[in-house]
Amino acid sequence: MQSRQRGLNLGLLLLLSQLVQVGFDNIPPATLITMGLNIYLFLKPVKPLMDVCTSVDKTWNERDWSRLFYSTFHHADDWHLYFNMVSMLYKGIKLERRLGTKWFVYILTVFSALTGVVYLVVEILLAELMKDHSYKYQCAVGFSGVLFALKVVNNYDNPGGLSYVFGFPVQKQYACWAELVAIHLIAPGSSFVGHLSGILVGLLYTKGPLKNWMEMCAEGVSSSNYSSRQTRFNNQGYSGYYDYSNAASHYEARYTGGMTEEEQLEEAIRASLNDYGTHSNHRRSDTFGRPGWLSEEEMRQKRIYRFAK
């Protein structure tokens, strides 16, 4: 896990620029609030990163369960925050419009808690299987685990077609696994287990019992209110909730322009960088030594390079 850099947070400025371009009125409420929480805790962290990150030693052995929540919403630096939140922006636009705000909030809450729990379980298993107790001391932060879980849900709900991982076409059903490996190879300092935990949570929802358990809990709490506003549907094996909103459908078609999630993310990064004076035929570096202009291939590499969890 890398420490936060001081000085100008260029990644944060690019993120705010992207939000302005999309338009706050066009961002569904739960998505906007979730992004706002991540940004706020980046600017005003509850504690230093080493005091909020999740690890077997600190969370399980010392029974510091608050780390399961805090670690998800803290980020190592402004670029970690930027790439996670741009990804959240487009996943949120798709999923919250389709599933409805209440169900989407429910999913975010459960996924945020479960990714941390699964992370601990996997680290404990690795420590025992590999006879290497260093796994118990690996500490991770970030929203990436939840994003991987959301990606699994989104791809399962939209089967077929291709996604591009590091510039290579991959079937959507395998895109998460390909991205998991690609990120680990390009950014070995990132949390492989954190990303894997997100995929496992997504699979528990799409192919396991998690979705049914969540539906049972939701029906037990407020079945009448929930069913009055949403209609259950089954689409190619996926049972969920669909929010019938013509305005939302019109907006999504108009905004995304038929682009895939990866293409939207790359376009967002390109647009934001162009806003800060980059030019197509020149390369320059900002005060931190990062390239101010990225080629299409470099942009894909930058997109999949995540810091920490």
C-alpha positions in Angstrom: 0.0 0.0 0.0 1.5 3.3 -1.0 1.3 6.4 1.1 -0.5 9.5 0.1 1.4 12.2 -1.7 1.3 15.8 -0.5 0.9 18.9 -2.7 -1.5 19.5 -5.6 -4.0 16.7 -6.0 -4.2 16.7 -9.8 -6.2 13.4 -9.8 -8.8 15.1 -7.6 -9.0 18.1 -9.9 -9.4 15.8 -12.9 -12.2 13.9 -11.1 -14.1 17.1 -10.3 -13.7 18.2 -13.9 -15.2 14.9 -15.0 -18.1 15.3 -12.7 -18.8 18.8 -14.0 -18.7 17.4 -17.6 -21.2 14.7 -16.9 -23.4 17.1 -14.9 -24.4 16.5 -11.3 -28.0 16.4 -12.3 -27.3 13.4 -14.5 -25.6 11.3 -11.8 -28.0 9.1 -9.8 -28.3 10.0 -6.1 -26.7 6.9 -4.5 -23.8 7.0 -7.0 -23.2 10.7 -6.3 -23.4 10.3 -2.5 -21.0 7.3 -2.6 -18.5 9.3 -4.7 -19.0 12.3 -2.3 -18.2 10.1 0.7 -15.0 8.8 -0.9 -13.9 12.3 -1.9 -14.7 13.7 1.6 -12.7 10.9 3.4 -9.8 11.5 1.0 -9.7 15.2 2.0 -10.6 14.6 5.6 -9.5 11.1 6.5 -10.8 9.6 9.7 -7.3 8.3 10.6 -3.9 7.8 8.9 -4.0 5.1 6.2 -2.1 2.6 8.3 -4.8 2.9 11.0 -7.7 2.2 8.7 -6.4 -0.4 6.2 -7.7 -3.9 6.5 -5.4 -6.8 7.4 -5.8 -10.1 9.3 -3.4 -8.9 12.0 -5.1 -5.6 12.6 -8.7 -6.4 11.9 -9.1 -10.0 12.9 -6.4 -10.6 15.5 -6.9 -7.2 17.2 -10.7 -7.2 16.6 -10.6 -3.7 15.0 -13.8 -4.3 13.0 -14.2 -0.6 12.1 -11.4 -1.1 9.5 -13.8 -3.2 7.4 -15.8 0.0 6.7 -13.1 2.6 6.8 -10.6 0.8 4.5 -13.2 0.6 1.7 -13.7 4.4 1.5 -10.1 5.5 2.0 -7.6 5.8 -0.9 -3.8 5.8 -1.1 -3.5 8.9 -3.2 -5.4 11.2 -5.6 -4.8 9.0 -8.6 -6.1 5.9 -6.7 -9.2 7.9 -5.9 -9.5 9.3 -9.4 -9.5 6.0 -11.3 -11.7 4.3 -8.8 -14.3 7.1 -8.8 -14.4 7.5 -12.6 -15.0 3.7 -12.7 -17.7 4.1 -10.0 -19.3 6.9 -12.0 -20.0 4.8 -15.1 -20.9 1.7 -13.2 -23.3 3.7 -11.0 -25.0 5.3 -14.0 -25.6 1.9 -15.5 -26.5 -0.1 -12.5 -28.4 2.4 -10.4 -30.6 3.4 -13.3 -31.4 -0.3 -14.1 -31.8 -1.7 -10.6 -33.3 1.3 -8.8 -31.7 3.5 -6.2 -32.9 1.5 -3.1 -31.6 -1.8 -4.4 -28.4 -0.2 -5.6 -27.8 1.3 -2.1 -28.5 -2.2 -0.7 -26.0 -3.8 -3.0 -23.3 -1.2 -2.2 -23.8 -1.6 1.5 -23.6 -5.4 1.4 -20.7 -5.5 -1.1 -18.7 -2.9 1.0 -19.0 -5.1 4.1 -18.5 -8.5 2.3 -15.4 -7.6 0.3 -13.6 -6.9 3.5 -14.8 -10.1 5.1 -13.9 -12.2 2.1 -10.5 -10.4 1.9 -9.7 -11.6 5.5 -10.9 -15.1 4.8 -8.8 -15.4 1.6 -5.7 -14.0 3.4 -6.1 -16.5 6.2 -6.5 -19.4 3.8 -3.4 -18.3 1.8 -1.3 -17.9 5.0 -2.2 -21.5 6.0 -2.0 -23.1 2.6 1.3 -21.3 1.6 2.7 -21.6 5.2 3.5 -17.9 4.8 2.2 -15.7 7.6 3.2 -12.5 5.8 -0.3 -12.7 4.2 -1.7 -11.8 7.6 0.1 -8.5 7.6 -0.8 -7.3 4.2 -2.9 -4.2 4.6 -5.2 -2.8 1.9 -7.4 0.2 1.3 -9.7 1.4 -1.5 -13.0 0.9 -3.3 -11.6 -1.4 -6.0 -13.0 -4.6 -4.4 -16.5 -3.2 -4.5 -16.0 -2.1 -8.1 -14.9 -5.5 -9.2 -18.0 -7.0 -7.6 -20.2 -4.4 -9.4 -18.4 -5.3 -12.7 -19.3 -8.9 -12.2 -22.9 -8.0 -11.7 -23.0 -5.7 -14.7 -21.4 -8.2 -17.0 -23.7 -11.0 -15.8 -26.7 -8.8 -16.5 -25.4 -8.0 -20.0 -23.9 -11.3 -21.3 -22.2 -11.6 -24.6 -20.0 -9.1 -26.4 -16.4 -8.1 -25.8 -14.5 -6.0 -23.2 -11.1 -4.6 -23.7 -8.4 -5.4 -21.1 -5.0 -3.7 -21.7 -6.1 -3.3 -25.3 -6.9 -7.0 -25.9 -10.5 -8.1 -26.6 -11.9 -10.5 -24.0 -15.3 -12.1 -23.6 -17.3 -10.2 -21.0 -17.7 -13.2 -18.8 -13.9 -13.5 -18.5 -13.1 -9.8 -18.4 -12.9 -9.5 -14.6 -10.4 -12.4 -14.4 -8.3 -10.9 -17.2 -8.3 -7.5 -15.6 -7.3 -9.1 -12.2 -4.3 -10.7 -13.8 -3.4 -7.7 -15.9 -3.4 -5.3 -12.9 -1.3 -7.7 -10.9 1.3 -8.0 -13.6 1.5 -4.2 -14.4 1.0 -3.0 -10.8 2.5 -5.8 -8.6 2.1 -3.5 -5.5 -1.7 -3.5 -5.9 -3.8 -5.8 -3.8 -4.4 -9.0 -5.8 -6.4 -10.5 -2.9 -8.5 -7.3 -2.6 -9.5 -7.4 -6.2 -10.1 -11.2 -6.1 -12.3 -10.7 -3.1 -14.5 -8.3 -5.1 -14.9 -10.9 -7.9 -15.8 -13.6 -5.4 -18.5 -11.3 -3.8 -19.9 -10.6 -7.3 -20.0 -14.3 -8.0 -21.8 -15.0 -4.7 -24.4 -12.5 -5.9 -24.8 -13.6 -9.5 -24.3 -17.4 -9.2 -24.5 -18.0 -5.4 -27.0 -17.6 -2.7 -26.2 -14.0 -1.8 -28.9 -12.4 -4.0 -31.6 -14.7 -2.7 -30.6 -13.9 0.9 -30.7 -10.2 0.2 -34.1 -10.5 -1.5 -35.5 -12.4 1.5 -34.2 -9.8 3.9 -35.6 -7.0 1.8 -39.0 -8.6 1.5 -39.0 -9.3 5.3 -38.3 -5.6 6.1 -40.5 -3.8 3.6 -42.0 -6.1 1.0 -45.1 -4.0 0.3 -43.3 -0.7 -0.2 -40.5 -2.3 -2.3 -42.8 -4.3 -4.6 -45.1 -1.3 -5.2 -42.3 0.6 -7.0 -40.3 -2.1 -8.6 -41.0 -5.1 -10.8 -39.2 -8.4 -10.7 -37.8 -9.7 -13.9 -35.8 -12.6 -15.3 -33.4 -11.9 -18.2 -31.2 -14.7 -19.4 -30.9 -16.3 -16.0 -30.6 -13.2 -14.0 -33.3 -12.4 -11.5 -33.3 -8.8 -10.1 -35.2 -5.6 -10.0 -35.8 -3.2 -12.8 -36.7 0.4 -12.4 -38.9 1.3 -15.4 -37.9 4.9 -16.1 -38.1 6.2 -19.7 -36.2 9.3 -18.7 -33.4 7.2 -17.3 -33.2 4.9 -20.4 -33.2 8.0 -22.7 -30.4 9.6 -20.7 -28.3 6.5 -20.6 -28.6 5.9 -24.4 -27.8 9.6 -25.0 -24.9 9.8 -22.7 -23.1 6.6 -23.3 -23.5 6.7 -27.0 -23.4 3.0 -27.2 -19.9 2.8 -25.9 -18.8 0.0 -23.6 -17.8 0.7 -20.0 -14.1 0.6 -20.8 -14.6 3.0 -23.8 -16.5 5.4 -21.6 -13.8 5.3 -19.0 -11.1 6.0 -21.5 -13.1 8.8 -23.0 -13.6 10.3 -19.6 -9.8 10.2 -18.9 -9.1 11.6 -22.3 -11.6 14.5 -21.9 -10.3 15.4 -18.5 -6.7 15.4 -19.5 -7.5 17.5 -22.6 -9.2 20.0 -20.3 -5.9 20.5 -18.6 -4.1 21.7 -21.7 -2.8 18.4 -23.2 -2.3 18.2 -27.0 -2.5 15.2 -29.3 1.0 15.6 -30.8 3.0 16.5 -27.7 4.0 14.9 -24.5 4.8 16.7 -21.2 5.1 15.9 -17.5 3.4 17.6 -14.6 5.1 18.6 -11.4 4.9 15.1 -10.2 6.6 13.6 -13.2 3.4 12.0 -14.5 2.7 12.3 -18.2 0.2 15.1 -19.1 -0.7 13.4 -22.4 -1.3 9.7 -22.7 -1.7 7.7 -25.9 -4.6 5.4 -26.3 -2.6 2.4 -25.2 -1.0 4.2 -22.3 -4.4 5.4 -21.2 -5.6 1.8 -21.0 -2.5 1.0 -18.9 -3.2 4.0 -16.7 -6.8 2.9 -16.3 -6.0 -0.5 -15.0 -3.2 0.6 -12.8 -4.8 0.8 -9.4 -3.1 1.5 -6.2 -3.6 -0.8 -3.2 -6.9 -2.6 -2.9 
